Amino acid sequence: SFSDLHIGNPEGFKEKDFVSLKSFDVQIKLLPLLFSKDLQVKRFVMKEPKVVLIKAKNGKVNWQFKPSTSSPKRIELKEKDFPLMFSVLKSICENKNLEINW
């Protein structure tokens, strides 16, 4: 869960937020995910979601974003430091060479 999410609009739009959300909560059943790769959602709650779609007079829209020209930041996560996370990811991923980038 998280709260107070704000995703800003691209440059050139007066409205500050493209998306805002007061809170978000999702609960999943862990055992089916770990043992059967079956994602079962028990609860999914969004409070005060707001999406603002704008089309300017010049035809530009706020929901089309330019792809990033910079290289993604890379970090190395070691399995020994995050055993539970790696266990869950391995149980739902077929790929044995797991790489996480952000």
TORGUPA-597968 format. One line per field, with one value per atom (N, C-alpha, C, O, CB): x, y, z; residue in three letters; atom name. Coordinates in Angstrom, 2 decimals, m for minus. Glycine has a CB too. Layout:
<rs>
px c(X ...)
py c(Y ...)
pz c(Z ...)
rest c(ALA ...)
atom c(CA ...)
</rs>
This chain:
<rs>
px c(0.84 0.00 0.89 2.05 m0.96 0.32 1.00 m0.05 m1.23 1.99 0.38 m0.56 0.06 1.28 m1.03 m0.81 m0.43 0.49 1.60 0.24 0.02 0.77 0.41 m0.76 0.46 1.42 1.23 2.21 3.42 1.43 1.67 2.51 2.22 1.09 2.21 3.26 3.09 2.84 3.15 4.28 2.27 2.05 3.36 4.27 0.99 3.46 4.62 4.66 3.66 4.60 5.80 5.94 4.94 4.62 7.38 4.45 3.54 2.07 1.22 3.76 1.75 0.37 0.18 1.02 m0.03 m0.92 m1.16 m1.48 m1.04 m2.30 m2.25 m2.63 m1.38 m0.55 m3.64 m1.23 m0.03 0.11 1.16 m0.04 m0.96 m0.90 m1.56 m2.64 m1.56 m0.91 m1.49 m2.34 m3.46 m0.38 m1.78 m2.47 m2.24 m1.13 m1.97 m3.27 m3.11 m3.99 m5.01 m3.49 m3.56 m4.25 m4.02 m2.87 m3.74 m5.10 m4.95 m4.33 m3.42 m6.31 m4.83 m4.22 m4.54 m5.51 m4.72 m3.71 m3.83 m3.46 m2.45 m2.92 m4.27 m3.97 m4.34 m5.45 m4.73 m3.42 m3.70 m3.17 m2.08 m3.06 m3.96 m3.55 m3.68 m4.68 m4.40 m2.65 m2.66 m2.49 m2.00 m1.54 m2.91 m2.69 m1.28 m0.97 m3.79 m0.44 0.97 1.23 2.02 1.76 0.59 0.88 0.57 1.40 0.10 m0.59 m0.81 0.23 0.62 m2.21 0.68 1.70 3.02 3.67 1.89 3.43 4.71 4.72 5.72 5.05 3.63 3.63 3.01 3.34 2.92 2.14 1.46 1.61 1.06 0.01 2.34 2.47 1.10 0.89 3.24 0.17 m1.19 m1.40 m1.43 m2.21 m1.55 m1.74 m3.22 m4.04 m1.21 m3.55 m4.93 m5.02 m4.37 m5.42 m5.81 m5.97 m7.12 m8.25 m6.23 m6.82 m7.84 m8.56 m9.76 m7.21 m7.80 m8.36 m7.65 m6.43 m8.24 m8.40 m7.84 m8.64 m9.81 m7.87 m8.02 m8.74 m7.94 m6.76 m9.02 m8.60 m8.02 m8.94 m10.15 m7.84 m8.36 m9.16 m8.82 m7.65 m8.92 m9.84 m9.75 m8.77 m7.88 m9.36 m8.93 m8.08 m8.51 m9.71 m8.13 m7.55 m7.85 m6.86 m5.65 m7.78 m7.39 m6.58 m7.07 m8.26 m6.67 m6.14 m6.50 m5.93 m4.72 m5.99 m6.81 m6.40 m6.67 m7.79 m7.16 m5.63 m5.73 m5.26 m4.25 m4.90 m6.02 m5.59 m5.53 m6.56 m6.56 m4.32 m4.13 m4.62 m4.87 m2.65 m4.76 m5.22 m4.28 m4.72 m5.33 m3.00 m2.03 m2.04 m1.25 m0.62 m2.92 m3.04 m2.20 m2.35 m2.67 m1.33 m0.48 m1.34 m2.21 0.67 m1.08 m1.82 m0.86 0.34 m2.53 m1.42 m0.55 m0.34 0.38 m1.15 m0.93 m0.76 0.24 0.41 m2.09 0.89 1.96 3.28 3.49 1.74 4.15 5.41 6.56 6.53 5.62 7.57 8.76 9.56 9.65 9.63 10.14 11.01 12.25 12.74 11.40 12.75 13.94 15.15 15.33 14.18 15.98 17.20 18.40 19.47 17.46 18.21 19.31 19.31 18.27 19.23 20.46 20.57 19.93 20.00 22.06 19.31 18.71 19.80 20.91 17.87 19.44 20.36 20.39 19.36 19.93 21.56 21.68 22.21 23.13 22.60 21.61 22.12 22.16 21.49 21.23 22.96 23.05 22.45 22.90 24.52 21.44 20.83 21.34 21.26 19.27 21.86 22.38 21.32 20.66 23.69 21.20 20.19 20.35 19.36 20.24 21.59 21.82 21.30 21.00 23.31 21.18 20.70 19.18 18.60 21.31 18.53 17.07 16.49 15.89 16.70 16.65 16.24 14.74 14.37 16.62 13.88 12.44 12.04 11.28 11.64 12.53 12.20 12.64 11.89 12.85 13.85 14.34 13.54 13.29 15.82 13.13 12.32 11.00 10.59 12.07 10.33 9.06 9.28 8.53 8.40 10.28 10.53 10.89 10.44 11.65 11.69 12.04 10.82 10.73 13.11 9.90 8.72 7.77 7.00 7.99 7.82 6.89 7.59 6.92 6.20 8.91 9.65 10.23 10.81 10.77 10.08 10.68 12.16 12.94 9.95 12.54 13.92 14.81 14.54 14.01 15.86 16.76 17.77 18.33 17.50 18.00 18.93 18.14 17.87 19.80 17.78 16.93 17.75 18.82 16.24 17.26 17.91 16.85 15.78 18.63 17.14 16.20 16.85 17.95 15.80 16.16 16.67 15.63 14.43 17.04 16.11 15.22 16.01 15.44 14.42)
py c(m1.18 0.00 1.24 1.20 0.00 2.32 3.61 4.70 4.44 3.79 5.92 7.03 8.27 8.39 7.31 9.19 10.50 10.41 10.95 11.30 9.72 9.58 10.74 11.06 8.22 11.35 12.42 12.19 12.08 13.83 12.12 12.03 13.30 13.55 10.72 14.08 15.38 15.31 14.31 16.22 16.36 16.52 16.86 17.39 17.60 16.56 17.00 18.53 19.20 16.39 19.07 20.52 21.05 20.39 20.90 22.25 22.91 22.77 23.30 22.37 22.06 21.92 22.63 22.52 20.43 23.37 24.17 23.31 23.61 25.15 22.26 21.37 20.72 20.19 20.27 20.76 20.25 18.73 18.22 20.65 18.01 16.54 15.90 16.32 16.02 14.90 14.04 12.97 12.68 13.38 12.39 11.38 11.70 12.07 9.94 11.57 11.66 10.59 10.18 13.11 10.17 9.10 9.31 9.39 7.68 9.42 9.63 8.41 8.54 9.95 7.22 6.00 4.81 4.82 5.73 3.80 2.59 1.42 1.46 2.64 0.39 m0.79 m2.04 m2.14 m0.76 m2.96 m4.23 m5.34 m5.24 m4.31 m6.38 m7.54 m8.76 m8.94 m7.68 m9.59 m10.81 m12.02 m11.91 m10.78 m13.15 m14.40 m14.87 m15.10 m15.50 m15.02 m15.32 m16.78 m17.04 m14.97 m17.71 m19.13 m19.56 m20.23 m19.99 m19.20 m19.57 m18.95 m19.56 m19.15 m17.75 m17.10 m17.86 m18.10 m15.64 m18.22 m18.90 m20.32 m20.75 m18.94 m21.04 m22.45 m22.77 m23.80 m23.21 m21.91 m22.21 m21.12 m21.23 m22.45 m20.08 m18.91 m18.36 m17.88 m19.30 m18.43 m17.98 m16.72 m16.78 m19.10 m15.59 m14.32 m14.14 m13.96 m13.14 m14.19 m14.03 m12.77 m12.66 m15.28 m11.82 m10.55 m10.69 m11.00 m9.38 m10.45 m10.51 m9.17 m9.12 m10.90 m8.09 m6.76 m5.77 m5.84 m6.34 m4.86 m3.83 m2.56 m2.48 m4.26 m1.55 m0.34 0.88 1.01 m0.31 1.78 3.08 4.14 4.10 3.25 5.09 6.20 7.48 7.86 6.37 8.10 9.38 9.36 10.21 10.47 8.39 8.42 9.55 9.81 7.07 10.21 11.31 11.24 11.27 12.70 11.15 11.18 12.36 12.46 9.82 13.24 14.43 14.28 14.35 15.73 14.09 13.97 15.30 15.82 12.79 15.84 17.18 17.12 16.50 18.22 17.77 17.98 19.49 20.17 17.27 19.99 21.43 21.87 21.04 21.80 23.17 23.72 23.34 23.20 25.24 23.17 22.80 21.30 20.83 23.22 20.54 19.11 18.24 17.02 18.83 18.85 18.08 17.52 18.21 18.97 16.25 15.60 15.27 15.07 14.32 15.21 14.97 13.49 13.17 15.64 12.59 11.16 10.48 9.26 10.45 11.23 10.68 11.25 12.47 11.01 10.37 10.80 10.45 9.43 10.15 11.30 11.03 9.93 9.91 12.31 9.01 8.00 8.68 9.67 6.90 8.14 8.68 8.50 7.46 8.00 9.54 9.46 9.08 8.79 10.79 9.08 8.72 7.22 6.56 9.50 6.71 5.28 5.03 5.88 4.83 3.86 3.57 3.44 2.99 2.29 3.86 3.69 2.21 1.55 4.55 1.71 0.28 0.11 0.81 m0.44 m0.81 m1.21 m2.72 m3.39 m0.64 m3.25 m4.70 m5.13 m4.70 m5.18 m5.97 m6.53 m7.95 m8.75 m6.50 m8.26 m9.59 m10.42 m9.95 m9.53 m11.67 m12.54 m12.70 m12.79 m13.90 m12.74 m12.92 m11.74 m11.89 m13.11 m10.54 m9.36 m9.24 m8.60 m8.12 m9.85 m9.76 m11.14 m11.33 m8.77 m12.11 m13.48 m13.64 m14.38 m14.38 m12.97 m13.13 m12.56 m13.20 m12.43 m11.39 m10.79 m11.69 m11.90 m9.40 m12.23 m13.09 m14.39 m14.92 m13.40 m14.90 m16.12 m15.90 m16.73 m16.57 m14.79 m14.48 m14.28 m14.83 m13.23 m13.50 m13.23 m14.51 m14.70 m12.21 m15.36 m16.62 m17.52 m18.26 m17.35 m17.44 m18.30 m17.86 m18.67 m18.33 m16.59 m16.12 m15.85 m15.55 m14.86 m15.95 m15.67 m16.96 m17.76 m14.64 m17.16 m18.32 m18.10 m19.05 m18.64 m16.85 m16.51 m16.71 m16.16 m15.06 m17.50 m17.77 m16.64 m16.53 m19.07 m15.81 m14.69 m13.42 m12.64 m14.55 m13.23 m12.13 m10.85 m10.83 m12.44 m9.78 m8.47 m7.44 m7.43 m8.12 m6.60 m5.56 m4.22 m3.96 m5.71 m3.36 m2.02 m0.99 m1.21 m1.90 0.16 1.31 2.57 3.66 1.25)
pz c(0.00 0.00 0.00 0.41 1.22 m0.46 m0.40 m0.38 m0.61 m1.59 m0.12 m0.09 m0.69 m0.81 1.34 m1.06 m1.58 m2.80 m2.80 m0.50 m3.83 m5.08 m6.01 m6.19 m5.77 m6.60 m7.58 m8.72 m8.50 m6.93 m9.94 m11.14 m11.93 m12.32 m11.99 m12.16 m12.79 m14.28 m14.93 m12.54 m14.79 m16.22 m16.92 m16.29 m16.49 m18.21 m18.98 m19.04 m18.77 m20.41 m19.40 m19.54 m20.55 m21.54 m19.96 m20.28 m21.21 m20.86 m21.56 m22.57 m19.78 m19.35 m18.02 m17.12 m19.23 m17.89 m16.68 m15.46 m14.35 m16.93 m15.68 m14.57 m13.98 m14.72 m15.06 m12.67 m12.00 m12.12 m12.50 m10.53 m11.80 m11.76 m12.98 m13.41 m10.49 m13.52 m14.55 m13.85 m14.27 m15.45 m12.77 m11.96 m10.50 m10.10 m12.30 m9.70 m8.25 m7.61 m8.16 m7.72 m6.45 m5.74 m4.25 m3.80 m6.19 m3.49 m2.05 m1.38 m0.56 m1.42 m1.74 m1.19 m2.09 m2.85 0.25 m1.99 m2.78 m1.88 m1.18 m4.05 m1.91 m1.10 m1.90 m2.42 0.26 m1.99 m2.64 m1.73 m1.17 m4.07 m1.59 m0.81 m1.70 m2.40 0.50 m1.66 m2.47 m1.57 m0.44 m3.55 m2.08 m1.36 m1.71 m2.88 m1.74 m0.72 m0.95 m1.32 m2.23 0.29 m0.66 m0.92 m2.35 m2.97 0.03 m2.91 m4.32 m5.26 m6.26 m4.76 m4.94 m5.77 m5.68 m6.70 m5.34 m4.48 m4.29 m4.85 m5.44 m2.82 m4.67 m5.02 m6.38 m6.97 m3.98 m6.88 m8.14 m9.19 m10.28 m7.88 m8.85 m9.75 m10.11 m11.22 m11.04 m9.17 m9.36 m8.53 m7.30 m8.97 m9.20 m8.50 m8.19 m9.09 m9.35 m6.91 m6.46 m5.61 m4.57 m5.65 m6.06 m5.35 m4.36 m4.74 m6.35 m3.08 m2.04 m1.91 m1.66 m0.70 m2.09 m1.87 m2.77 m2.93 m0.38 m3.37 m4.24 m4.00 m4.39 m5.77 m3.37 m3.01 m3.44 m3.11 m1.49 m4.18 m4.52 m3.94 m4.15 m6.08 m3.22 m2.68 m3.43 m3.55 m1.15 m3.91 m4.62 m5.79 m5.87 m3.65 m6.71 m7.90 m8.83 m8.98 m8.65 m9.44 m10.37 m11.52 m11.32 m9.65 m12.73 m13.94 m14.77 m15.07 m14.74 m15.15 m15.92 m17.32 m17.51 m15.23 m18.31 m19.70 m20.39 m20.36 m20.42 m21.02 m21.63 m23.08 m23.40 m20.84 m23.93 m25.31 m25.53 m25.50 m26.35 m25.75 m25.93 m27.31 m28.18 m25.75 m27.49 m28.77 m29.92 m31.06 m28.68 m29.61 m30.65 m30.95 m31.78 m30.23 m30.29 m30.55 m29.63 m29.64 m31.96 m28.84 m27.93 m26.79 m26.26 m27.36 m26.43 m25.34 m24.20 m24.41 m25.85 m23.00 m21.83 m21.53 m20.58 m20.62 m22.28 m22.01 m22.94 m22.87 m22.11 m23.78 m24.61 m24.12 m24.14 m26.13 m23.67 m23.09 m24.02 m24.71 m21.71 m24.02 m24.81 m24.13 m22.90 m24.99 m24.89 m24.27 m23.70 m24.24 m25.29 m22.63 m21.99 m22.89 m23.52 m20.63 m22.95 m23.75 m22.89 m23.41 m24.46 m21.58 m20.69 m20.42 m20.52 m19.37 m20.09 m19.76 m18.40 m17.51 m19.76 m18.23 m16.92 m15.86 m16.13 m16.97 m14.64 m13.52 m13.17 m13.17 m12.28 m12.88 m12.57 m11.16 m10.73 m13.60 m10.47 m9.17 m9.16 m9.94 m8.00 m8.28 m8.18 m6.84 m5.78 m8.31 m6.92 m5.72 m5.57 m6.50 m5.80 m4.41 m4.16 m3.43 m2.52 m3.35 m3.86 m3.29 m1.78 m1.06 m3.96 m1.31 0.13 0.95 2.14 0.39 0.32 1.03 1.01 1.89 0.43 0.02 m0.14 m0.43 m1.48 m1.26 0.49 0.18 m0.09 m1.00 1.32 0.65 0.44 m0.92 m1.65 1.56 m1.26 m2.54 m3.70 m4.65 m2.67 m3.61 m4.67 m4.74 m5.83 m4.46 m3.60 m3.58 m4.31 m5.11 m2.14 m4.02 m4.67 m6.17 m6.98 m4.05 m6.54 m7.95 m8.71 m9.84 m8.11 m8.12 m8.77 m8.95 m9.93 m7.98 m8.01 m8.11 m9.21 m9.72 m6.79 m9.60 m10.63 m11.97 m12.96 m10.16 m12.01 m13.24 m13.79 m13.05 m12.99 m15.07 m15.71 m15.98 m16.00 m17.02 m16.18 m16.52 m15.30 m14.24 m17.03 m15.45 m14.32 m14.11 m13.02 m14.55 m15.12 m15.00 m14.74 m15.65 m16.29 m13.49 m13.09 m12.99 m12.37 m11.75 m13.61 m13.54 m13.19 m13.80 m14.87 m12.24 m11.82 m12.08 m11.61 m10.31 m12.83 m13.15 m12.79 m12.95 m14.64 m12.28 m12.15 m12.19 m12.10 m10.86)
rest c(SER SER SER SER SER PHE PHE PHE PHE PHE SER SER SER SER SER ASP ASP ASP ASP ASP LEU LEU LEU LEU LEU HIS HIS HIS HIS HIS ILE ILE ILE ILE ILE GLY GLY GLY GLY GLY ASN ASN ASN ASN ASN PRO PRO PRO PRO PRO GLU GLU GLU GLU GLU GLY GLY GLY GLY GLY PHE PHE PHE PHE PHE LYS LYS LYS LYS LYS GLU GLU GLU GLU GLU LYS LYS LYS LYS LYS ASP ASP ASP ASP ASP PHE PHE PHE PHE PHE VAL VAL VAL VAL VAL SER SER SER SER SER LEU LEU LEU LEU LEU LYS LYS LYS LYS LYS SER SER SER SER SER PHE PHE PHE PHE PHE ASP ASP ASP ASP ASP VAL VAL VAL VAL VAL GLN GLN GLN GLN GLN ILE ILE ILE ILE ILE LYS LYS LYS LYS LYS LEU LEU LEU LEU LEU LEU LEU LEU LEU LEU PRO PRO PRO PRO PRO LEU LEU LEU LEU LEU LEU LEU LEU LEU LEU PHE PHE PHE PHE PHE SER SER SER SER SER LYS LYS LYS LYS LYS ASP ASP ASP ASP ASP LEU LEU LEU LEU LEU GLN GLN GLN GLN GLN VAL VAL VAL VAL VAL LYS LYS LYS LYS LYS ARG ARG ARG ARG ARG PHE PHE PHE PHE PHE VAL VAL VAL VAL VAL MET MET MET MET MET LYS LYS LYS LYS LYS GLU GLU GLU GLU GLU PRO PRO PRO PRO PRO LYS LYS LYS LYS LYS VAL VAL VAL VAL VAL VAL VAL VAL VAL VAL LEU LEU LEU LEU LEU ILE ILE ILE ILE ILE LYS LYS LYS LYS LYS ALA ALA ALA ALA ALA LYS LYS LYS LYS LYS ASN ASN ASN ASN ASN GLY GLY GLY GLY GLY LYS LYS LYS LYS LYS VAL VAL VAL VAL VAL ASN ASN ASN ASN ASN TRP TRP TRP TRP TRP GLN GLN GLN GLN GLN PHE PHE PHE PHE PHE LYS LYS LYS LYS LYS PRO PRO PRO PRO PRO SER SER SER SER SER THR THR THR THR THR SER SER SER SER SER SER SER SER SER SER PRO PRO PRO PRO PRO LYS LYS LYS LYS LYS ARG ARG ARG ARG ARG ILE ILE ILE ILE ILE GLU GLU GLU GLU GLU LEU LEU LEU LEU LEU LYS LYS LYS LYS LYS GLU GLU GLU GLU GLU LYS LYS LYS LYS LYS ASP ASP ASP ASP ASP PHE PHE PHE PHE PHE PRO PRO PRO PRO PRO LEU LEU LEU LEU LEU MET MET MET MET MET PHE PHE PHE PHE PHE SER SER SER SER SER VAL VAL VAL VAL VAL LEU LEU LEU LEU LEU LYS LYS LYS LYS LYS SER SER SER SER SER ILE ILE ILE ILE ILE CYS CYS CYS CYS CYS GLU GLU GLU GLU GLU ASN ASN ASN ASN ASN LYS LYS LYS LYS LYS ASN ASN ASN ASN ASN LEU LEU LEU LEU LEU GLU GLU GLU GLU GLU ILE ILE ILE ILE ILE ASN ASN ASN ASN ASN TRP TRP TRP TRP TRP)
atom c(N CA C O CB N CA C O CB N CA C O CB N CA C O CB N CA C O CB N CA C O CB N CA C O CB N CA C O CB N CA C O CB N CA C O CB N CA C O CB N CA C O CB N CA C O CB N CA C O CB N CA C O CB N CA C O CB N CA C O CB N CA C O CB N CA C O CB N CA C O CB N CA C O CB N CA C O CB N CA C O CB N CA C O CB N CA C O CB N CA C O CB N CA C O CB N CA C O CB N CA C O CB N CA C O CB N CA C O CB N CA C O CB N CA C O CB N CA C O CB N CA C O CB N CA C O CB N CA C O CB N CA C O CB N CA C O CB N CA C O CB N CA C O CB N CA C O CB N CA C O CB N CA C O CB N CA C O CB N CA C O CB N CA C O CB N CA C O CB N CA C O CB N CA C O CB N CA C O CB N CA C O CB N CA C O CB N CA C O CB N CA C O CB N CA C O CB N CA C O CB N CA C O CB N CA C O CB N CA C O CB N CA C O CB N CA C O CB N CA C O CB N CA C O CB N CA C O CB N CA C O CB N CA C O CB N CA C O CB N CA C O CB N CA C O CB N CA C O CB N CA C O CB N CA C O CB N CA C O CB N CA C O CB N CA C O CB N CA C O CB N CA C O CB N CA C O CB N CA C O CB N CA C O CB N CA C O CB N CA C O CB N CA C O CB N CA C O CB N CA C O CB N CA C O CB N CA C O CB N CA C O CB N CA C O CB N CA C O CB N CA C O CB N CA C O CB N CA C O CB N CA C O CB N CA C O CB N CA C O CB N CA C O CB N CA C O CB N CA C O CB N CA C O CB N CA C O CB)
</rs>
